[in-house]
Amino acid sequence: MKHAEARPYAEPEAAARKLVELAGSVQVINDRIHIEKINGPFLSKIGCNASGSEFGAGIRHAIEKGWLELHESGTYVRLLPSGADLFPRH
């Protein structure tokens, strides 16, 4: 019997929260977080090992919630105050 691999980020809410957590942990340059700084760890085998569709759903959810703002070019995001409040830095 083949068992399906657990997909912890299959739900957009879970993916969005992880993306916001990643965004809060990387260096911000000119109020920008380059998308590859959260995309890479989210998709990599050593990070979250999530899929591209989970990343897309997570980004859309985070934008809808007002946690992240995606630049129209798609090259960077801004962590908005409501997103930063989810994972306060110590």
N, C-alpha and C positions, 0 to 999 in steps of 0.2 A: 504494500500500500504506500502510495506516494503522499507525503504531507506537504501542504503549501507553506512556504516561508512566511513568517509573520511580517506584516507591513505596518510598522508603527506610525508611518506618516501618510497612510492611505486616506485618512480623514483630513480635509483642508485645515481645520482648526489646529490639529496637532502639527501639521507641516508649517503653518503660519507661525505658531509659537516657537518652533525650533528655528525658523529663519530669523525671527526677531531676536531670539537668544544669540544666534550667531552674529547678527548685525551689531548687537550690543557689545560683543567681545572683540571686534576688530578695530583697527586704527581708522579713525575718521580723518579724511583729508579735505579741507575746505568745505566742511559740512556734508561731505559725500562719502558714501561707502560703495566702492566699486563692486559691481554685481558678482564678479568672479571670486571675491572674498567670502561670499556666502554661498554661491553656487557650487564651487569646488568642494568645500567640506560637506555640503548637504548631499552631493551626488557620489562622493568618493567611497571606496570600500573601507578606508580607514576612518571615515567620518560616520555619516548617517546611513550610507548605502541606500539612498532613496532614488526614485526614478525621476526622469524629466517631467513627466506629467504631474507627479506629486509636488515637484518644485513649482511648476506653473500654477497649480491649484493653491498652493500655500502662499505664493506671492499675491495672487488675486484676492485671497481671503484677508491677508494682512493689510492690503490697500483698502478693501471694503471696510475693515474694522478701524481704519485710521491709524494703524500702527506703523506702516511704512508708506513712503511716497516714492513712486518709481518715476524717474525722469523720462521724458518722451522719447529719448534716444535709446532707452533700455540699458544704458551702460552703468548706471549707478542708482542707488536708493538713498533716501534720507530716513533716519530713524526719528519718528515723530514722538513728542512727549508721552502720548498715551502708550506707545510701544515701549519706550524706555522705562516706563513705570512698571511694566510686567516683570522685568529682570533688573532691579536696581543694582548698581555697582557698589561694592563695599570698599 
